[in-house]
Amino acid sequence: MNRKENLISRIAEIEWNMFSTVKNRGGKASCQEEPETFKIIRTSNFVNWSPATLESYLQDLEEAKNTGRNLMTEKYARMEGLLPPPDKETLLLINKIVAIECGWLEELAKKSPHLKPARPIYSEDDSAWITSSETYARGELATYSRRTIELYHEDLLDIKSKNLNRIEIIFNTMLEKFRNEAGVQEASG
C-alpha cells in the first residue's frame, strides 16, 4: 500500500467509526450496517485528493476524535441547519467549491445520463425525503478545517485546469470498485 492509499484507508476507517455511531432520529439507518459499501463510496471520493489534502483531513478527523467530536454527526446537523454556519471567509471558499462541484455534476448528467447521481444537484430541490448534492457538500465541507478547505479548493482548481471532471472520476472509480467487490463475492459464493 503506497502512502496515499494508506492515508485514504486510515481516513475511511475513522470516518466509518464515526458514521456507524451517528444517532439518527428514526434509529440506525440501513447504510450504517454496510461498512464495505461505505468504504467503497468514501475511498472513491478521495482518489483525486492530493496527499497534502488527505493529511490535513486526516488531522481534522484525529483532532475531532481526540476531543470527542463526531464529524459525521456534525455533517448531518449542518445539513439540517442545526449548527451555526462557518465564518464568512470560509463560507466564500465553500461557495466556490460547491459551484465547481455542481457544475461537474451538471456536466456529467448531460454527458453520461447513466451516471447521473441519485440526489438532485441543487438545494432548491431538497425535500423531507431527499437531500441534494449541494446541501450534502456544504454540510460536509463545513466540518473541514480551514486548512483542509483551502487545500481541497486547490485540488479542485488543479483538476479543473486539466479539463477533468472530479465527479466523473469518483463515479467511475466507485463503479469499478463495486464491480470488483461483486466479482469477489461471486467467486467466493
Secondary structure, DSSP 8 states (H G I E B T S, - for coil): --HHHHHHHHHHHHHHHHHTT---TTS--GGGG-HHHHHHHHHHHHTTS-HHHHHHHHHHHHHHHHTT--HHHHHHHHHTT-S----HHHHHHHHHHHHHHHHHHHHHHHH-GGG--SS-SSGGG--SS---HHHHHHHHHTTS-HHHHHHHHHHHHHHHHTT--HHHHHHHHHHHHHHHHHHHHHHH-
